Amino acid sequence: MSDTRVPRRRRYLVCEPRHFAVQYAINPWMRPDAPVDVDLAQEQWQRLIRAYRDHGHTVDAVEPAPGLPDMVFAANSAVVVGGRVFGSLFHAPERRPESTHYDTWFKTAGYDVYRPESVCEGEGDLVWTGRYVLAGTGFRTTREAHREVQEFFGHPVISLTLVDPRFYHLDTALFVLDDDNIAYYPEAFSPGSREVLGRLYPDAVLATRDDAMAFGLNSVSDGRNVFIAPQAEALSAALADRGYVPVPVDLSEFRKAGGGIKCCTQEIR
């Protein structure tokens, strides 16, 4: 069945983890007293970039800035649809300076950047499905930002409420497989949001708690190949059964900051 899945070439924006560290705690995964193996983090990140390029994808990079240890998590910087860039306004003051560096990269690359008035954390909470935007709220991005996104892009925005602080961004609990389907962890969402997802995606791939805790839903799919945490074994097996090709990439060091594959990856559409 995997032969019928067609990958689509993607363009990704990333940021080298040159200054990566856990220096503060803004989600339940972060413990400043837990040391980060900087060399291992760099090695794991390089493996992710190689995996993207080996599968035919283009990778651009933002220059990392000293004093911004979470700048490696490029997904939070913006959401880009149809060449239009909706920027970020981070919830945590520690991360707010990141927006300027990413905005500068986009502007230098020839894009106009919209600066949101409401707290909004890019692809962390705004997931483009090819038809509409699935938008997370509950811990970071606000509902007011959802309205701004809809006005800016002119695409429908579907608000989903996250209820478990361990899954503080939508991209820790859900990812898009292709233009028709998603994978997600139901218990990360409010009852009404679970009903919405069930109606929109009756054939979705449902993840287990272990998959979710392994950051298996912080994955990136090109429509065929799914770049996924190797620890999410049940989810990888379920995806393979559906005809997708799991590409395991271990970013265990980044989990210490509550991040994974998708967190490190901004897609430029």
C-alpha positions in Angstrom: 0.0 0.0 0.0 2.9 2.4 0.7 3.5 2.5 -3.1 0.2 4.3 -3.5 1.3 7.1 -1.0 2.9 10.0 -2.9 5.4 12.2 -1.1 5.4 15.9 -1.9 8.6 17.9 -1.9 8.7 20.3 1.0 10.7 23.3 2.0 11.7 23.5 5.7 13.1 26.3 7.8 15.3 25.2 10.8 17.7 26.7 13.3 20.9 25.0 14.5 20.9 24.2 18.2 24.2 26.0 18.8 22.8 27.7 21.9 20.3 25.0 23.0 19.9 24.5 26.7 17.2 24.2 29.3 17.6 27.5 31.3 14.0 28.0 32.4 10.7 26.1 32.8 7.8 27.1 30.7 6.2 23.7 30.2 6.1 20.5 32.3 8.9 18.8 30.4 11.5 21.5 31.2 13.8 21.0 34.2 16.6 23.5 34.4 18.5 21.2 36.7 18.6 18.4 34.0 21.8 18.8 32.0 21.6 18.8 28.2 24.2 16.9 26.2 24.9 19.7 23.7 27.1 17.5 21.4 24.4 14.8 21.3 21.7 17.4 20.6 23.8 18.8 17.7 24.3 15.3 16.3 20.6 14.4 16.6 19.6 17.6 14.9 22.1 17.0 12.0 20.6 13.6 11.5 17.1 15.1 11.1 18.4 17.6 8.5 20.1 14.7 6.6 16.9 12.7 6.7 15.0 15.6 5.2 17.5 16.1 2.4 17.9 12.4 1.8 14.1 12.3 1.0 14.3 15.2 -1.4 13.3 18.1 0.7 14.8 21.6 0.8 16.2 22.9 4.1 16.9 26.5 4.9 18.4 27.7 8.1 18.1 30.8 10.4 21.2 31.9 12.2 20.9 31.1 15.9 21.2 33.9 18.4 23.0 33.7 21.7 20.8 33.9 24.7 17.8 32.3 22.9 18.1 28.6 23.8 14.7 27.7 22.4 15.3 29.3 19.0 16.0 25.8 17.6 12.2 25.2 17.8 11.6 26.9 14.5 7.9 25.7 14.2 6.9 28.3 16.8 8.1 31.3 14.8 5.3 31.5 12.2 2.8 29.7 10.0 3.2 30.1 6.2 0.4 29.4 3.8 0.4 30.4 0.1 3.6 32.4 0.6 2.0 34.5 3.3 3.7 34.7 6.7 1.7 35.0 10.0 4.3 35.7 12.6 4.5 34.9 16.3 4.0 36.6 19.7 5.2 34.2 22.3 3.4 33.6 25.6 6.7 33.5 27.6 8.8 36.7 27.8 11.9 34.5 27.5 11.0 33.6 23.9 9.6 36.8 22.6 12.9 38.0 21.1 13.0 35.0 18.8 10.2 36.5 16.7 12.5 39.4 15.5 15.2 37.0 14.2 12.7 34.9 12.3 10.9 37.9 10.9 14.2 39.3 9.7 14.9 36.0 7.9 11.5 36.0 6.2 11.8 39.6 5.2 15.3 39.1 3.8 13.9 36.2 1.8 11.3 38.5 0.2 8.2 37.8 2.4 6.0 40.2 4.1 5.4 39.3 7.7 2.2 39.9 9.7 2.8 40.5 13.4 -0.1 39.2 15.5 -1.7 41.4 18.2 -2.6 38.3 20.2 -0.4 35.6 21.7 0.3 33.1 19.0 3.0 30.5 18.7 3.1 29.7 15.0 2.9 26.1 13.8 3.1 25.0 17.4 -0.7 25.7 17.6 -1.6 26.4 14.0 -1.7 23.3 11.7 -2.5 23.8 8.0 -4.4 20.8 6.6 -4.6 21.8 3.0 -8.2 23.0 3.4 -8.3 24.9 6.7 -6.3 25.6 9.8 -6.6 23.5 12.9 -5.9 25.8 15.8 -4.9 24.9 19.3 -5.7 26.9 22.5 -5.7 26.3 26.2 -2.1 26.9 27.2 -0.4 29.2 24.7 -2.0 30.6 21.6 -5.2 32.5 22.3 -8.7 32.3 20.7 -8.2 35.9 19.7 -5.2 34.8 17.6 -7.4 32.2 15.9 -9.7 35.0 14.7 -6.6 37.0 13.5 -5.4 33.9 11.5 -8.8 33.5 9.8 -8.9 37.2 8.8 -5.3 37.1 7.6 -5.4 33.9 5.5 -9.1 33.9 4.6 -9.2 30.1 5.3 -11.6 28.6 7.9 -10.0 28.2 11.3 -11.2 25.3 13.6 -10.5 26.0 17.3 -9.5 23.0 19.4 -9.0 23.1 23.1 -6.0 21.3 24.7 -6.5 20.1 28.3 -3.3 18.3 29.3 -0.4 20.6 30.1 2.1 18.0 28.9 0.6 18.6 25.5 0.8 22.4 25.6 0.9 22.9 21.9 -1.3 21.4 19.2 1.8 19.9 17.5 2.5 17.7 20.5 -0.9 16.1 20.2 -1.7 16.0 16.4 0.0 16.1 13.0 -1.2 16.1 9.4 -0.4 13.0 7.4 -1.6 14.2 4.0 -4.4 16.3 2.5 -7.0 13.8 3.8 -5.9 12.5 7.2 -4.3 13.2 10.5 -2.9 11.3 13.5 -3.7 12.5 17.0 -4.0 11.6 20.7 -7.7 12.0 21.8 -7.1 12.5 25.5 -5.1 15.7 24.9 -8.3 17.4 23.8 -11.5 18.6 25.4 -14.6 16.4 24.8 -16.1 18.8 22.3 -12.8 19.0 20.4 -12.6 15.2 20.3 -16.0 15.2 18.7 -15.0 17.8 16.1 -11.9 15.8 15.2 -13.9 12.6 15.0 -16.4 14.2 12.6 -13.7 15.8 10.4 -11.4 12.8 10.4 -13.3 9.6 11.0 -10.4 7.5 9.7 -7.7 9.3 11.7 -4.8 7.3 13.1 -5.2 7.4 16.9 -2.2 7.4 19.1 -1.8 5.8 22.5 -0.6 7.6 25.6 2.8 6.0 25.3 3.1 7.3 21.7 2.1 10.8 22.8 4.5 10.8 25.8 7.3 9.7 23.4 6.5 12.8 21.2 5.4 10.5 18.4 2.8 13.1 17.4 5.4 15.8 17.1 6.1 14.3 13.7 6.5 15.6 10.1 4.9 13.9 7.1 5.5 14.5 3.4 2.4 12.5 2.5 4.3 9.2 2.4 7.4 9.4 4.7 6.7 10.2 8.3 9.7 11.5 10.3 8.9 10.2 13.8 10.4 9.5 17.2 11.6 5.8 17.2 10.2 5.4 20.7 6.6 5.8 19.3 6.6 2.1 18.3 2.8 1.5 18.3 2.1 4.6 16.3 4.9 3.8 13.8 3.3 0.3 13.3 -0.1 1.8 12.8 1.2 4.2 10.2 3.0 1.4 8.4 -0.3 -0.5 8.3 -1.9 2.5 6.6 0.7 2.6 3.9 3.0 5.3 5.3 6.7 4.9 5.7 8.0 5.7 9.2 11.5 7.3 9.2 12.7 7.1 12.8 14.8 10.1 13.9 15.7 10.3 17.6 15.6 13.8 19.1 15.6 12.7 22.7 17.8 15.6 24.0 15.2 18.1 22.7 12.4 16.3 24.7 14.1 17.8 27.8 12.7 21.1 26.6 9.4 19.7 25.5 10.3 19.6 21.8 10.7 17.1 19.0 10.9 16.7 15.2 8.0 19.1 14.3 9.1 21.7 16.9 12.4 21.9 15.1 10.7 22.3 11.7 8.9 25.2 10.1 7.3 24.5 6.7 7.4 27.2 4.1 4.4 26.7 1.8 
